[in-house]
Amino acid sequence: MPIIETRDLRKVFRTVKRTPGAAGALKTLFTREYVERVAVEDVTMALDVGELVGYIGPNGAGKSTTIKMLTGILVPTSGEIRVAGLVPYAERKKNARNIGVVFGQRSQLYWDLPLVESFELLRAIYGIPRERYRANLSAFTELLEMGDFLRTPVRQLSLGQRMRGDFAAAMLHDPRIVYLDEPTIGLDVVAKEAIRTFVARVNAERGTTFILTTHDLADVERLCRRIVLIDKGRLIYDGTIERIKEQYGTHRTLVVRLCDTYPQIEIDDATLEERTGDLVRLRFDRKAISADQLIRRVTERYCVSDVSIEEPELESIIRRIYVEGYTAPGTSLAPPAPVAAP
Amino acid sequence: MSALEPYLEFARKAFAREATYRFEVFTSIGSLLLRVYVLRSLWTALYAQNAAPASIPLHAMITYATVALLMSLVLEVDGTRGIRERVREGTIATDFMKPIVLPLYFFSDGFGQTLLHALTIVPALALALLFVHVDVPSLAALAAFALSFALGYFVNFFLNFLMNVVAFWTLETFAVQLTIRWASDLLSGQIVPLDFFPGILGRIVENLPFAAIYSTPLRIYIGELPPSAWPAAMAAQAGWLVLFATAAAFVWHAAERRVVVQGG
């Protein structure tokens, strides 16, 4: 049974329409015209216990609106939601006990107090039994290497240290579901890796379900098997990373280092992408020609000292989808809906 | 007990947090002493010119001004300004994701801060007594004062709460704050006793909610209100308290609805 389920989830925001100019301002004071903006439209998805799903989309796509509805602080305009058996907005406080939230951009730690004091406060808030609290705190302190700064006031922590503290804070009460919103923003590579390792371990060892919202697709590639893509409020893809790569990433790049200079490079079934000095990048469709064949064609005609093949990165695929829109090649990509859409 | 535990912890943390600003605490005592001294000189000079109402003798006036200043140490702590700050920074969203009753959180946070400032009353009073004489009323009057002060504390809390919750609609509440703060300072009897307002104006001011904050407990303290008048005075305070608490509950409910519908 899925732990998170939404069906035809929809959220429409109503804002006051402002007419420009002084007369317009006066007009808005007395008569109110509203503009409706659809933030989330017909989002249907289901997550199983222990899944680690990347929820991605461009800015303003409706990601945080969805997360807010899942956490219960936003009431959907229509549609259904269930998170661990609860309707979040109807039972917000009960739902709060099941979830943990990490925001990369805002901390939930007490700014002026030592880190560990924030943890103690959370122990009181969630009523975590002392033993459980001690066990979790020591486990997280070790995993996140927080021993050195547990007693340091939060305002004196580096961003990386603070984020580690925020992760521990979100998970002390053993939430079944954790929402991560841009958790690695602004972190250096070492700190990023520490966070990723932590998430992967908690996910594997405790079976915690994660929804990861981020623009850093390296996070997603490293952690998630499944991604859900949203654009203009609608789900446009829900499936594995491999599948989207297969469908979108049929193009590979052959990077060739030449040992001679040639005035012109020309190979059938491949397009010259870039040429800098003796380095040549050839883009090819692996449906039209195999890498093996292409290498043979190149080496037959030119003197080559080195070759390598670049796989498409998730990032470049997603970028293409943002720009061109998602068109499912061949069959429909949306997973079978639980109920047939009318 | 366990249901209250988070809130006790909030108060404890607020107390600890406030205590980290030791310098501020010391300077607030220093500034208070200066104000006590200035007020004593001012009232002495004014009384020498016969500029005061007959109902309050000079020693009672100086007592009034000094006790009012000590009360302000507690009453000027606005725990609910956290609401405004958190709404503006957007962190209020994460607060809603916690299994807590938010208004109670803001109250206990404010209470923890208040408690630390209340502790500074003791040294402040001890030092103040070096250069002013403060009348000490009967034990019964002291007890009535304490109760009346407590009622005033809650009236003040809910008034601040209401002011800060406005942030859910306007984000910037500075003008509202300033106006109400100014009105409250003047009309609550913190600066001058309400007896100074002439005729009909005095009667209006005495019946405004602000009087419940400073004026009522202070009039009990200096003996202007006889014991027979205490129940009615405190009933009026309690009335304002209930009214503001109801309004606060109502406005909070609307604010919450606004967040869940409009997304804060």
Interface residues (C-beta under 8 A of the other chain):
Chain A: F13 R14 T65 K68 T71 G72 I73 L74 V75 Y89 R92 K93 K94 A96 R97 I99 V101 F103 R106 Q108 Y110 D112 L113 E117 E120 L121 A124 I125 Y126 G127 P153
Chain B: S2 E5 P6 L8 E9 F10 K13 A16 R17 T20 E89 G90 T91 A93 T94 F96 M97 K98 P99 I100 V259 V260 V261 Q262 G263 G264
